[in-house]
């Protein structure tokens, strides 16, 4: 049986992950579902993917069902697909649910789809029998350069985990974390691209102030950030050590560094990550 991936939600992140998945399983084994059918068709077309008529159809078909919807939308989606999830469990072929909704714990998703709150025992499924994966990707996944944190439910089959990591690997780096750290990941790498874009924009503005054209300043700023990030990853050196390599005594760079320090640059960035982390926890 071929691997079939169903993605509920055809937004930027869901589409980015499906683009990466297509490189490992083939677009013909991927299907998308969205309340906006034209949006789903637009996302599916370049992948050669199918479009599901309903979210329930997606769950009945997909071996891996990506829940690529916003946290506030997830409750209604889970309620809609819960009967189909339980049918798959009863048949001995459970679908793996892969959620990227900030603040939504694995146990909370399991409780809803298992029907643990229902009064009719026959309608329920054991919590442990609902395989759930929680991921936190970020927007660089759009160009296969994402950072994707992953946590799995108890008793998750190792073979399925290895296959899922391969699927996600087409969108960037995949790293397993304890679920209790997912809110921290959300504040850092999940929200981080926005902070980095602000920094790139500010660098470019500085270049414009100094006389560079807007397009040239933006290109220099973006390449500088990208190259420096690659240097951190490839050399394994601490960012402070790399910073010291370019801050000559009495030179230009140390003057700029001093300004950033006086303005509380590092403390402000730390506070931004902390604020996003706390907000993610609040969403739970």
C-alpha positions in Angstrom: 0.0 0.0 0.0 1.4 3.4 -1.0 1.8 6.0 1.6 -1.0 8.6 1.4 -0.7 11.9 3.2 -3.8 13.9 3.8 -3.5 17.6 4.7 -6.4 19.4 6.3 -5.8 23.1 5.6 -4.2 24.5 2.4 -2.5 27.5 3.9 1.2 28.5 3.6 2.5 26.1 6.2 0.5 23.1 5.2 1.4 23.6 1.5 5.1 24.1 2.4 5.1 20.8 4.3 3.3 19.0 1.5 5.8 20.4 -1.0 8.6 18.8 1.1 6.7 15.6 1.5 6.2 15.2 -2.3 10.0 14.9 -2.6 9.9 11.6 -0.6 6.5 10.0 -1.3 5.4 11.6 -4.6 2.7 14.2 -5.1 0.3 11.6 -6.4 0.2 10.1 -2.8 -0.8 13.4 -1.2 -4.3 15.0 -0.9 -5.4 18.3 0.5 -8.7 19.4 2.1 -9.8 23.0 2.8 -13.1 24.8 3.3 -12.0 26.9 0.3 -11.9 24.3 -2.5 -10.3 26.7 -5.0 -7.4 27.3 -2.5 -7.0 23.5 -2.1 -6.9 23.0 -5.9 -4.4 25.8 -6.3 -2.1 24.2 -3.7 -2.5 20.7 -5.1 -2.0 21.5 -8.8 1.8 22.0 -8.8 2.3 18.9 -6.6 0.1 16.7 -8.7 -1.8 16.0 -5.6 -5.5 15.2 -5.1 -8.2 17.3 -3.5 -10.5 15.7 -0.9 -14.2 16.6 -0.9 -14.4 16.7 2.9 -12.1 16.5 5.9 -13.8 13.1 6.8 -12.7 11.7 3.4 -9.2 12.9 4.1 -9.1 11.0 7.4 -10.5 7.8 5.8 -7.9 7.9 3.1 -4.7 9.3 4.7 -2.2 7.2 6.6 -0.7 10.5 7.9 -3.3 13.3 8.5 -1.8 16.7 8.9 -3.9 19.2 10.8 -2.6 22.4 9.2 -5.2 24.7 10.8 -5.0 27.6 13.3 -5.5 26.7 17.0 -8.9 28.4 17.1 -10.1 26.3 14.2 -8.8 23.0 15.5 -11.7 22.2 17.9 -14.3 22.2 15.1 -12.0 20.2 12.8 -11.4 17.5 15.5 -15.1 17.3 16.3 -15.8 16.8 12.6 -13.2 14.1 12.0 -13.4 12.2 15.3 -15.9 9.6 14.1 -13.7 8.7 11.2 -10.7 8.6 13.4 -12.4 6.1 15.7 -13.5 4.0 12.7 -9.9 3.7 11.6 -8.9 2.6 15.1 -11.6 0.0 15.2 -10.5 -1.4 11.8 -6.9 -1.8 13.1 -5.5 0.7 10.7 -5.4 4.0 12.7 -4.5 7.2 10.9 -1.6 9.2 12.4 -2.7 12.7 13.3 0.0 15.4 12.9 -0.9 18.7 14.5 1.0 22.0 14.2 -1.5 24.0 16.3 0.3 26.0 19.0 -0.8 25.3 22.5 -2.7 22.1 21.7 -1.2 19.2 23.6 -1.2 15.6 22.4 -3.4 14.5 25.3 -6.0 17.2 24.5 -6.2 16.1 20.9 -6.4 12.5 21.9 -9.2 13.2 24.4 -11.4 14.9 21.8 -11.0 12.5 18.9 -11.2 9.4 21.2 -14.6 10.5 22.4 -13.5 10.3 26.0 -16.0 12.9 27.0 -19.0 11.0 25.4 -21.5 9.1 27.5 -21.8 6.1 25.2 -18.9 3.7 25.8 -19.3 2.1 22.4 -18.5 5.5 20.8 -15.2 5.8 22.6 -11.7 4.7 21.8 -8.8 4.2 24.2 -6.7 7.3 24.4 -3.5 5.4 23.9 -4.8 4.0 20.6 -4.9 7.4 19.0 -1.5 8.0 17.4 -0.8 11.8 17.6 2.3 13.7 16.6 2.8 17.4 17.5 5.1 19.4 15.4 6.2 23.1 15.3 7.5 24.0 11.8 8.4 27.6 10.8 8.0 29.6 7.6 11.5 28.8 6.0 9.9 25.4 5.3 8.4 27.2 2.3 11.9 26.9 0.7 12.8 23.6 2.4 14.9 25.4 5.0 12.6 25.0 7.9 13.2 24.0 11.5 10.7 21.4 12.6 10.4 20.2 16.2 8.5 16.9 16.7 7.0 15.2 19.7 5.0 12.0 19.7 2.4 10.3 21.7 3.1 7.3 24.0 3.6 3.9 22.3 4.1 5.6 18.9 5.4 2.9 16.4 9.1 3.5 15.7 8.6 2.6 12.0 6.0 5.2 11.5 8.2 7.8 13.3 11.1 7.1 11.0 8.8 7.4 8.0 7.3 10.6 9.2 10.8 12.1 9.9 11.7 11.3 6.3 8.5 13.0 5.1 9.1 16.1 7.1 12.8 16.2 6.2 11.9 17.5 2.7 10.9 20.8 4.3 14.0 21.3 6.5 15.7 20.0 9.7 13.7 17.7 12.0 14.5 17.4 15.7 12.7 15.4 18.3 11.9 17.2 21.6 10.0 16.4 24.8 6.5 17.8 24.4 6.9 20.0 27.4 9.4 22.0 25.4 7.0 22.7 22.4 5.9 26.1 23.8 9.5 27.2 24.1 10.1 26.0 20.5 7.1 28.0 19.4 8.5 31.2 21.0 12.0 30.6 19.4 11.9 29.0 16.0 8.1 29.2 15.4 8.0 32.9 15.9 11.6 33.6 15.2 11.4 34.2 11.5 9.4 37.4 12.2 12.1 38.7 14.5 14.8 37.9 11.9 12.8 39.7 9.2 12.5 42.8 11.4 16.2 42.7 11.9 16.9 42.3 8.2 14.5 45.2 7.5 16.3 47.4 10.1 19.7 46.5 8.7 18.5 47.5 5.2 17.1 50.8 6.6 20.5 51.5 8.1 22.1 50.9 4.7 19.6 53.2 3.0 20.4 55.9 5.6 24.1 55.5 4.8 23.4 56.0 1.1 22.7 52.6 -0.4 19.8 52.0 -2.7 16.9 50.1 -1.2 17.2 47.0 -3.3 21.0 46.8 -2.8 20.7 47.4 1.0 18.1 44.7 1.3 20.2 42.2 -0.7 23.3 42.9 1.4 21.3 42.6 4.7 19.6 39.4 3.8 22.8 37.7 2.5 24.7 38.9 5.6 22.1 37.2 7.9 21.9 34.1 5.8 25.7 33.7 5.6 26.2 34.4 9.3 23.6 31.8 10.2 25.3 29.2 8.0 28.6 30.1 9.6 27.2 29.3 13.1 25.8 26.0 12.0 28.8 24.9 9.9 31.6 25.9 12.1 30.0 24.9 15.4 31.5 28.0 17.0 29.7 30.1 19.6 28.1 33.2 18.1 30.1 35.3 20.6 33.3 33.9 19.2 32.3 34.7 15.6 31.2 38.2 16.7 34.7 38.8 18.2 36.3 37.8 14.9 34.9 40.9 13.3 35.1 43.4 16.2 38.6 44.8 15.9 39.9 47.1 18.7 38.7 50.7 18.1 37.1 49.6 14.8 33.7 50.2 13.2 32.0 47.1 14.3 32.6 47.5 18.1 31.0 51.0 17.8 27.9 49.5 16.4 27.9 46.7 18.9 28.1 49.2 21.7 25.0 51.0 20.4 23.1 47.8 20.3 24.2 46.9 23.9 23.1 50.3 25.2 19.7 49.9 23.6 19.2 46.5 25.2 19.2 44.6 22.0 19.9 41.1 23.4 17.5 41.6 26.3 14.8 42.8 24.0 15.1 39.7 21.8 15.1 37.4 24.8 11.9 39.1 26.0 10.3 38.7 22.6 10.9 34.9 22.7 9.7 34.8 26.3 6.5 36.7 25.4 5.7 34.3 22.5 6.5 31.3 24.7 4.0 32.5 27.3 1.4 33.2 24.7 1.8 29.6 23.4 1.3 28.3 26.9 -1.8 30.4 27.3 -3.3 29.0 24.2 -3.3 25.6 25.9 
